[in-house]
Amino acid sequence: MSGEIVERVVGYVVGQIVDDAESVELTMVQEGPDDVVAEVKTASQDMGRVIGRRGRVARAIRTIAQAAADEEGLNAGVEFID
């Protein structure tokens, strides 16, 4: 499966934001030949940090993920799951 760069980048960024990096679960889902989605689960107390005020941090993570996906010729999305 492709999307390895996206997985590494999103995992690193989210791991640096949260307090409990051990609880971060990242699952890559292939949604088409050129589409991947990173599903991020964190501890409930860290979810607010990952999303940020008005979703600014989440938007930044999605932008970084798309930049990483561009290296692989893919489209990437990031979903934050409770």
Secondary structure, DSSP 8 states (H G I E B T S, - for coil): ---HHHHHHHHHHHHHH-S-GGG-EEEEEEEETTEEEEEEE--HHHHHHHH-GGGHHHHHHHHHHHHHHHHHT-EEEEEEE-
